[in-house]
Structures are given as structure tokens and as C-alpha cells.
Amino acid sequence: MPAKRRRAKAARKSVSARAREIYQANPDSIMPPVIVSEELALELDRLTLIAQPDIEALIEQLAKPRI
């Protein structure tokens, strides 16, 4: 299986309630295409200051209120 396909499947993770809280308290923690907040990056299991190809989808998930 090509690396791109494996990466795309691995990127589909749900966003935790804690990650939503962090983002909603400080929307500047993400400056597309990078995550600048170390706390948020740790919660999302991502790296800080590294371009994220799926950042727009991630921002949508973080901005949604938890149901």
C-alpha cells in the first residue's frame, strides 16, 4: 500500500474534548498550516511547527461544540 494512503487513514482520529477546550480557549494555537501550541499538539498527538496537510479538517473538528 502506498505511503500516502496509509498516512491518510492514520490521520482520521477523533478529537478529544480536552483538545477542543484548548483550541476554543485560544484559537491562535493553530496558524494554518501549523500548530503553534505545544499543549494542543500533545493532546492531538501531533508535532508543533510542522505543516499539517489536513489542518482545515482539524480546525473544523476543534471548532465544533461537543455534543
Backbone atoms as SQL, in Angstrom:
CREATE TABLE atoms (id INTEGER PRIMARY KEY, chain TEXT, resi INTEGER, resn TEXT, atom TEXT, x REAL, y REAL, z REAL);
INSERT INTO atoms VALUES
  (1, 'A', 1, 'MET', 'N', 0.850, -1.169, 0.000),
  (2, 'A', 1, 'MET', 'CA', 0.000, 0.000, 0.000),
  (3, 'A', 1, 'MET', 'C', 0.903, 1.242, 0.000),
  (4, 'A', 2, 'PRO', 'N', 0.589, 2.216, -0.842),
  (5, 'A', 2, 'PRO', 'CA', 1.417, 3.423, -0.905),
  (6, 'A', 2, 'PRO', 'C', 1.422, 4.180, 0.421),
  (7, 'A', 3, 'ALA', 'N', 2.505, 4.878, 0.671),
  (8, 'A', 3, 'ALA', 'CA', 2.662, 5.620, 1.925),
  (9, 'A', 3, 'ALA', 'C', 1.574, 6.677, 2.095),
  (10, 'A', 4, 'LYS', 'N', 1.198, 7.356, 1.019),
  (11, 'A', 4, 'LYS', 'CA', 0.178, 8.401, 1.119),
  (12, 'A', 4, 'LYS', 'C', -1.150, 7.835, 1.618),
  (13, 'A', 5, 'ARG', 'N', -1.506, 6.675, 1.130),
  (14, 'A', 5, 'ARG', 'CA', -2.775, 6.086, 1.536),
  (15, 'A', 5, 'ARG', 'C', -2.746, 5.694, 3.011),
  (16, 'A', 6, 'ARG', 'N', -1.644, 5.112, 3.449),
  (17, 'A', 6, 'ARG', 'CA', -1.526, 4.744, 4.854),
  (18, 'A', 6, 'ARG', 'C', -1.595, 5.992, 5.733),
  (19, 'A', 7, 'ARG', 'N', -0.961, 7.054, 5.314),
  (20, 'A', 7, 'ARG', 'CA', -0.955, 8.309, 6.070),
  (21, 'A', 7, 'ARG', 'C', -2.371, 8.871, 6.184),
  (22, 'A', 8, 'ALA', 'N', -3.115, 8.832, 5.095),
  (23, 'A', 8, 'ALA', 'CA', -4.474, 9.378, 5.103),
  (24, 'A', 8, 'ALA', 'C', -5.367, 8.601, 6.064),
  (25, 'A', 9, 'LYS', 'N', -5.225, 7.301, 6.103),
  (26, 'A', 9, 'LYS', 'CA', -6.041, 6.509, 7.013),
  (27, 'A', 9, 'LYS', 'C', -5.648, 6.767, 8.459),
  (28, 'A', 10, 'ALA', 'N', -4.372, 6.929, 8.713),
  (29, 'A', 10, 'ALA', 'CA', -3.897, 7.155, 10.074),
  (30, 'A', 10, 'ALA', 'C', -4.319, 8.527, 10.595),
  (31, 'A', 11, 'ALA', 'N', -4.529, 9.481, 9.695),
  (32, 'A', 11, 'ALA', 'CA', -4.856, 10.846, 10.100),
  (33, 'A', 11, 'ALA', 'C', -6.302, 10.987, 10.580),
  (34, 'A', 12, 'ARG', 'N', -7.133, 9.997, 10.362),
  (35, 'A', 12, 'ARG', 'CA', -8.545, 10.076, 10.759),
  (36, 'A', 12, 'ARG', 'C', -8.710, 9.686, 12.221),
  (37, 'A', 13, 'LYS', 'N', -8.401, 10.598, 13.088),
  (38, 'A', 13, 'LYS', 'CA', -8.549, 10.354, 14.520),
  (39, 'A', 13, 'LYS', 'C', -9.604, 11.305, 15.059),
  (40, 'A', 14, 'SER', 'N', -10.271, 10.880, 16.091),
  (41, 'A', 14, 'SER', 'CA', -11.246, 11.769, 16.693),
  (42, 'A', 14, 'SER', 'C', -10.523, 12.775, 17.584),
  (43, 'A', 15, 'VAL', 'N', -11.148, 13.907, 17.755),
  (44, 'A', 15, 'VAL', 'CA', -10.578, 14.984, 18.554),
  (45, 'A', 15, 'VAL', 'C', -11.137, 14.881, 19.966),
  (46, 'A', 16, 'SER', 'N', -10.268, 14.944, 20.954),
  (47, 'A', 16, 'SER', 'CA', -10.703, 14.814, 22.346),
  (48, 'A', 16, 'SER', 'C', -11.380, 16.096, 22.833),
  (49, 'A', 17, 'ALA', 'N', -12.135, 15.965, 23.885),
  (50, 'A', 17, 'ALA', 'CA', -12.809, 17.120, 24.491),
  (51, 'A', 17, 'ALA', 'C', -11.780, 18.115, 25.018),
  (52, 'A', 18, 'ARG', 'N', -10.689, 17.604, 25.559),
  (53, 'A', 18, 'ARG', 'CA', -9.623, 18.478, 26.080),
  (54, 'A', 18, 'ARG', 'C', -9.003, 19.304, 24.949),
  (55, 'A', 19, 'ALA', 'N', -8.795, 18.687, 23.783),
  (56, 'A', 19, 'ALA', 'CA', -8.238, 19.411, 22.632),
  (57, 'A', 19, 'ALA', 'C', -9.191, 20.520, 22.194),
  (58, 'A', 20, 'ARG', 'N', -10.490, 20.233, 22.208),
  (59, 'A', 20, 'ARG', 'CA', -11.484, 21.265, 21.869),
  (60, 'A', 20, 'ARG', 'C', -11.418, 22.427, 22.854),
  (61, 'A', 21, 'GLU', 'N', -11.307, 22.109, 24.136),
  (62, 'A', 21, 'GLU', 'CA', -11.221, 23.157, 25.159),
  (63, 'A', 21, 'GLU', 'C', -10.005, 24.042, 24.932),
  (64, 'A', 22, 'ILE', 'N', -8.872, 23.430, 24.657),
  (65, 'A', 22, 'ILE', 'CA', -7.633, 24.181, 24.435),
  (66, 'A', 22, 'ILE', 'C', -7.791, 25.096, 23.232),
  (67, 'A', 23, 'TYR', 'N', -8.317, 24.561, 22.130),
  (68, 'A', 23, 'TYR', 'CA', -8.463, 25.351, 20.909),
  (69, 'A', 23, 'TYR', 'C', -9.477, 26.471, 21.084),
  (70, 'A', 24, 'GLN', 'N', -10.613, 26.181, 21.708),
  (71, 'A', 24, 'GLN', 'CA', -11.649, 27.195, 21.861),
  (72, 'A', 24, 'GLN', 'C', -11.233, 28.297, 22.830),
  (73, 'A', 25, 'ALA', 'N', -10.383, 27.974, 23.792),
  (74, 'A', 25, 'ALA', 'CA', -9.868, 28.989, 24.708),
  (75, 'A', 25, 'ALA', 'C', -8.828, 29.870, 24.022),
  (76, 'A', 26, 'ASN', 'N', -8.117, 29.309, 23.046),
  (77, 'A', 26, 'ASN', 'CA', -7.068, 30.049, 22.354),
  (78, 'A', 26, 'ASN', 'C', -7.042, 29.649, 20.880),
  (79, 'A', 27, 'PRO', 'N', -7.895, 30.249, 20.040),
  (80, 'A', 27, 'PRO', 'CA', -7.924, 29.898, 18.617),
  (81, 'A', 27, 'PRO', 'C', -6.609, 30.186, 17.890),
  (82, 'A', 28, 'ASP', 'N', -5.770, 31.042, 18.463),
  (83, 'A', 28, 'ASP', 'CA', -4.476, 31.340, 17.846),
  (84, 'A', 28, 'ASP', 'C', -3.469, 30.215, 18.044),
  (85, 'A', 29, 'SER', 'N', -3.883, 29.120, 18.669),
  (86, 'A', 29, 'SER', 'CA', -2.975, 27.991, 18.872),
  (87, 'A', 29, 'SER', 'C', -2.710, 27.246, 17.569),
  (88, 'A', 30, 'ILE', 'N', -3.516, 27.527, 16.545),
  (89, 'A', 30, 'ILE', 'CA', -3.277, 26.981, 15.205),
  (90, 'A', 30, 'ILE', 'C', -3.203, 28.150, 14.238),
  (91, 'A', 31, 'MET', 'N', -2.096, 28.226, 13.522),
  (92, 'A', 31, 'MET', 'CA', -1.916, 29.221, 12.466),
  (93, 'A', 31, 'MET', 'C', -1.657, 28.425, 11.195),
  (94, 'A', 32, 'PRO', 'N', -2.729, 28.180, 10.400),
  (95, 'A', 32, 'PRO', 'CA', -2.593, 27.263, 9.260),
  (96, 'A', 32, 'PRO', 'C', -1.334, 27.537, 8.456),
  (97, 'A', 33, 'PRO', 'N', -0.607, 26.520, 8.123),
  (98, 'A', 33, 'PRO', 'CA', -0.850, 25.088, 8.281),
  (99, 'A', 33, 'PRO', 'C', -0.140, 24.458, 9.473),
  (100, 'A', 34, 'VAL', 'N', 0.194, 25.228, 10.500),
  (101, 'A', 34, 'VAL', 'CA', 0.937, 24.640, 11.626),
  (102, 'A', 34, 'VAL', 'C', 0.203, 24.814, 12.955),
  (103, 'A', 35, 'ILE', 'N', 0.498, 23.916, 13.889),
  (104, 'A', 35, 'ILE', 'CA', 0.006, 24.009, 15.263),
  (105, 'A', 35, 'ILE', 'C', 1.124, 24.663, 16.061),
  (106, 'A', 36, 'VAL', 'N', 0.842, 25.793, 16.698),
  (107, 'A', 36, 'VAL', 'CA', 1.888, 26.504, 17.427),
  (108, 'A', 36, 'VAL', 'C', 1.847, 26.251, 18.931),
  (109, 'A', 37, 'SER', 'N', 0.765, 25.731, 19.431),
  (110, 'A', 37, 'SER', 'CA', 0.637, 25.441, 20.858),
  (111, 'A', 37, 'SER', 'C', 1.150, 24.036, 21.159),
  (112, 'A', 38, 'GLU', 'N', 2.145, 23.947, 22.027),
  (113, 'A', 38, 'GLU', 'CA', 2.690, 22.635, 22.397),
  (114, 'A', 38, 'GLU', 'C', 1.650, 21.803, 23.139),
  (115, 'A', 39, 'GLU', 'N', 0.858, 22.451, 23.978),
  (116, 'A', 39, 'GLU', 'CA', -0.171, 21.737, 24.740),
  (117, 'A', 39, 'GLU', 'C', -1.202, 21.093, 23.799),
  (118, 'A', 40, 'LEU', 'N', -1.648, 21.858, 22.807),
  (119, 'A', 40, 'LEU', 'CA', -2.617, 21.333, 21.841),
  (120, 'A', 40, 'LEU', 'C', -1.990, 20.232, 20.986),
  (121, 'A', 41, 'ALA', 'N', -0.769, 20.421, 20.562),
  (122, 'A', 41, 'ALA', 'CA', -0.090, 19.403, 19.752),
  (123, 'A', 41, 'ALA', 'C', 0.049, 18.094, 20.522),
  (124, 'A', 42, 'LEU', 'N', 0.380, 18.174, 21.791),
  (125, 'A', 42, 'LEU', 'CA', 0.490, 16.962, 22.603),
  (126, 'A', 42, 'LEU', 'C', -0.858, 16.261, 22.726),
  (127, 'A', 43, 'GLU', 'N', -1.903, 17.037, 22.926),
  (128, 'A', 43, 'GLU', 'CA', -3.244, 16.457, 23.068),
  (129, 'A', 43, 'GLU', 'C', -3.705, 15.782, 21.768),
  (130, 'A', 44, 'LEU', 'N', -3.294, 16.350, 20.625),
  (131, 'A', 44, 'LEU', 'CA', -3.679, 15.791, 19.330),
  (132, 'A', 44, 'LEU', 'C', -2.691, 14.742, 18.830),
  (133, 'A', 45, 'ASP', 'N', -1.618, 14.538, 19.568),
  (134, 'A', 45, 'ASP', 'CA', -0.563, 13.591, 19.180),
  (135, 'A', 45, 'ASP', 'C', 0.051, 13.984, 17.835),
  (136, 'A', 46, 'ARG', 'N', 0.374, 15.273, 17.727),
  (137, 'A', 46, 'ARG', 'CA', 0.993, 15.824, 16.519),
  (138, 'A', 46, 'ARG', 'C', 2.218, 16.626, 16.922),
  (139, 'A', 47, 'LEU', 'N', 2.981, 17.057, 15.920),
  (140, 'A', 47, 'LEU', 'CA', 4.178, 17.851, 16.164),
  (141, 'A', 47, 'LEU', 'C', 3.865, 19.335, 16.005),
  (142, 'A', 48, 'THR', 'N', 4.533, 20.162, 16.817),
  (143, 'A', 48, 'THR', 'CA', 4.368, 21.610, 16.681),
  (144, 'A', 48, 'THR', 'C', 5.246, 22.111, 15.546),
  (145, 'A', 49, 'LEU', 'N', 4.808, 23.204, 14.946),
  (146, 'A', 49, 'LEU', 'CA', 5.545, 23.904, 13.896),
  (147, 'A', 49, 'LEU', 'C', 5.899, 23.027, 12.695),
  (148, 'A', 50, 'ILE', 'N', 5.108, 22.002, 12.443),
  (149, 'A', 50, 'ILE', 'CA', 5.248, 21.154, 11.260),
  (150, 'A', 50, 'ILE', 'C', 3.955, 21.290, 10.459),
  (151, 'A', 51, 'ALA', 'N', 4.082, 21.544, 9.163),
  (152, 'A', 51, 'ALA', 'CA', 2.897, 21.715, 8.320),
  (153, 'A', 51, 'ALA', 'C', 2.034, 20.459, 8.341),
  (154, 'A', 52, 'GLN', 'N', 0.758, 20.653, 8.596),
  (155, 'A', 52, 'GLN', 'CA', -0.213, 19.558, 8.658),
  (156, 'A', 52, 'GLN', 'C', -1.085, 19.630, 7.402),
  (157, 'A', 53, 'PRO', 'N', -1.087, 18.589, 6.571),
  (158, 'A', 53, 'PRO', 'CA', -1.874, 18.648, 5.333),
  (159, 'A', 53, 'PRO', 'C', -3.385, 18.673, 5.559),
  (160, 'A', 54, 'ASP', 'N', -3.848, 18.184, 6.690),
  (161, 'A', 54, 'ASP', 'CA', -5.287, 18.117, 6.964),
  (162, 'A', 54, 'ASP', 'C', -5.723, 19.151, 8.003),
  (163, 'A', 55, 'ILE', 'N', -5.048, 20.287, 8.045),
  (164, 'A', 55, 'ILE', 'CA', -5.285, 21.273, 9.106),
  (165, 'A', 55, 'ILE', 'C', -6.698, 21.859, 9.042),
  (166, 'A', 56, 'GLU', 'N', -7.249, 22.056, 7.842),
  (167, 'A', 56, 'GLU', 'CA', -8.590, 22.648, 7.735),
  (168, 'A', 56, 'GLU', 'C', -9.645, 21.724, 8.347),
  (169, 'A', 57, 'ALA', 'N', -9.545, 20.440, 8.073),
  (170, 'A', 57, 'ALA', 'CA', -10.486, 19.474, 8.657),
  (171, 'A', 57, 'ALA', 'C', -10.311, 19.417, 10.168),
  (172, 'A', 58, 'LEU', 'N', -9.087, 19.520, 10.622),
  (173, 'A', 58, 'LEU', 'CA', -8.801, 19.502, 12.054),
  (174, 'A', 58, 'LEU', 'C', -9.407, 20.724, 12.743),
  (175, 'A', 59, 'ILE', 'N', -9.278, 21.881, 12.131),
  (176, 'A', 59, 'ILE', 'CA', -9.851, 23.109, 12.696),
  (177, 'A', 59, 'ILE', 'C', -11.374, 22.992, 12.774),
  (178, 'A', 60, 'GLU', 'N', -11.997, 22.416, 11.747),
  (179, 'A', 60, 'GLU', 'CA', -13.454, 22.219, 11.770),
  (180, 'A', 60, 'GLU', 'C', -13.868, 21.343, 12.947),
  (181, 'A', 61, 'GLN', 'N', -13.130, 20.266, 13.167),
  (182, 'A', 61, 'GLN', 'CA', -13.452, 19.368, 14.276),
  (183, 'A', 61, 'GLN', 'C', -13.255, 20.058, 15.619),
  (184, 'A', 62, 'LEU', 'N', -12.204, 20.849, 15.737),
  (185, 'A', 62, 'LEU', 'CA', -11.922, 21.527, 17.002),
  (186, 'A', 62, 'LEU', 'C', -12.929, 22.635, 17.295),
  (187, 'A', 63, 'ALA', 'N', -13.441, 23.277, 16.262),
  (188, 'A', 63, 'ALA', 'CA', -14.369, 24.393, 16.447),
  (189, 'A', 63, 'ALA', 'C', -15.781, 23.929, 16.806),
  (190, 'A', 64, 'LYS', 'N', -16.122, 22.681, 16.468),
  (191, 'A', 64, 'LYS', 'CA', -17.458, 22.168, 16.778),
  (192, 'A', 64, 'LYS', 'C', -17.622, 21.988, 18.283),
  (193, 'A', 65, 'PRO', 'N', -18.762, 22.403, 18.812),
  (194, 'A', 65, 'PRO', 'CA', -19.012, 22.133, 20.237),
  (195, 'A', 65, 'PRO', 'C', -19.258, 20.649, 20.452),
  (196, 'A', 66, 'ARG', 'N', -18.845, 20.162, 21.579),
  (197, 'A', 66, 'ARG', 'CA', -19.035, 18.741, 21.893),
  (198, 'A', 66, 'ARG', 'C', -20.515, 18.480, 22.151),
  (199, 'A', 67, 'ILE', 'N', -21.026, 17.439, 21.547),
  (200, 'A', 67, 'ILE', 'CA', -22.455, 17.108, 21.676),
  (201, 'A', 67, 'ILE', 'C', -22.657, 16.119, 22.799);
